[in-house]
Each structure stands twice: as structure tokens, then as C-alpha cells.
Amino acid sequence: MIDEEALKKLVKAGEIAKRVREYAEKLVKPGAKLLDIAELLEKRIRELGGEPAFPVNIGINEVAAHYTPVLSDVTMLPDNSIVKIDIGVHVDGFIADTAVTVSLNPAFEGLVEAARLALEKALEAFRPGIRASELGSVIEKAIKSAGYKSIKNLSGHGMARYVIHSGVTIPNFGDVFSWHRLEEGVYAIEPFATNGVGLVEEAPLVTIYALKQKTRRLLQQAEHFYNKVYGERRTLPFTLRWYVRSADEYSSALEVLNLLKKCKCLVEYPVLVEKGRGLVSQFEHTIVVLKNEVVVTTA
């Protein structure tokens, strides 16, 4: 049940996310540093009265998801690339999730439009109680009509307070097993389109983490870090650059993460890349489903 106070905070988070997404589009230029982009966007979220629901994700070309710049990252946006910016905002734990793709090469505009069209069609089709498989079919059909493939092992998702993935999935294709209905709740719809094979795989790199609720005390150093992060974020994703300021601190923090991993209270989000190394585009909005209406908070 979404009460009036929760809806107010969800709408505020969505408004902030929309403004930051529009700001992000202006920052995507050849030669721009990924670290500068991420930190400027995260700073803007806070200036507008929210907090990042997860670190800003920046995906270049075949990178589909889960890359955020690390401390002292010198990576720059290359010429002729296609860039995804995924932004999460929370207000008192109530989340808005949105994404945009910017092409730095006119040749990729068709791929950009494929994901944009799929999101548009999905929002047009959405109604309280729609089956997730039906929405997935709408997304897949729109992307196919533009001459591209939807990425089948990436999906939209339900969200709850302080929980970025609540367990409900919204496929980007007509998955016959996704027979569940999208009833009252909060959902992120995020079509991914590609000129590759239509699947992603994990790369051997992790820059985003989240905590699980611990079941026992940890070693002192790990306990201190855990309590600090969990006190601020609960189970929302984070990145180490939020908590360290030097290379030495970064190395020590990685050791702490290894301790948390051994204690099974750490979640890792590996960088996801298109399996055929095809280019990827993404668009995303957050919707709040009420009893008789749908509110697109990030539009």
C-alpha cells in the first residue's frame, strides 16, 4: 500500500532524477572524464534534496550496466561512442531510477531510438495489473521493428523502500514464464537494445557493491565500515570512492570488502558487457502503480 506520504517522496525523488538526467545529457561530450561526470551528477542529486540510490552508472559502447568510475579514474568518453547514464535517487529510501543514452556518432542514432521507442511503447501499454510478459512483448516488438535486438537477460524491476531490486522482474522480451501481474507498487522499466547477440555477460571487474544484513559480529575494521555504510544506505548499492580519499585508503577498503565477502554480507555487481561486444542503448523511467492510475515519476 502506497500512502500519501510515500507517494510524495516518490514523486520528489522522480523530479530530482529527471532534472539530473537532463543535466547528464549536457555533460556527455568527447573527452569528458567519467569521474567528473559521476561526481557532478551525484553532487547535483544532493543539492536538489535527494541522495544517490546507487552510484551513477556510465556505460560506454558494449558496457551495458554496473560501471561507475573508481577513485582517480582517468577514463574519458571516446569520440564516436554511445554512452548510457543510469541515475538513481532516493528520498528517505523512496527510489526513482532513470536512464538516458547519448550518441556521439550520428550512425548510432537508430540504436538510441530503438530503446527510446521501446520505453515509450511500454509506457503507453502500461495499466495496473498488466502481465509482465505482455509488457516484455511490447518492448521486444518495438526494438525489433527498429532493426535491433532486446537484451534478454537484463530486465526492469520492482523497487521497495531502500531496496533497488525487490524481486519482481519486467522482462525486455515476451517471456512466457513472466506471468505475474504488475499490481500496486513501484517499478523501473528499462529497455536495452543492441546490435549484438542480445545477451550480456559478467566482466571480471566490480566497482559497485551493496551490503546484506549481517548475522554475527565482524572483525573490528570490517565492523566499523559495515556499520557506517549500513547506517547510511541499508542495502542500497555504494562505491568505495564515496568512503576513501587516497590510494592507500582504497587498498585498505578493498581488504575490508574481502572480509565482508567471506562473511557473506557483501553483494558484488560485476560490470555487464554485451556478449557479442555489440553496442548497447538504454532508456528508463520509474512508475508508481496505484489502485486506479499510473504515475511516471521521472517523466
Secondary structure, DSSP 8 states (H G I E B T S, - for coil): ---HHHHHHHHHHHHHHHHHHHHHHHH--TT-BHHHHHHHHHHHHHHTT-EEEEEEEEEETTEEE-----TT---B--TT-EEEEEEEEEETTEEEEEEEEEESSGGGHHHHHHHHHHHHHHHHH--TT-BHHHHHHHHHHHHHHTT-EE-TT-EEEEEBTTBS--S-EEESS--TT---B--SEEEEE--EEESS-S-EEEEEEEEEEEE---SS---HHHHHHHHHHHHHHTTS-B-GGGT--SHHHHHHHHHHHHHHHHTT-EEEEEEEEETT---EEE-BEEEEE-SS-EEETT-
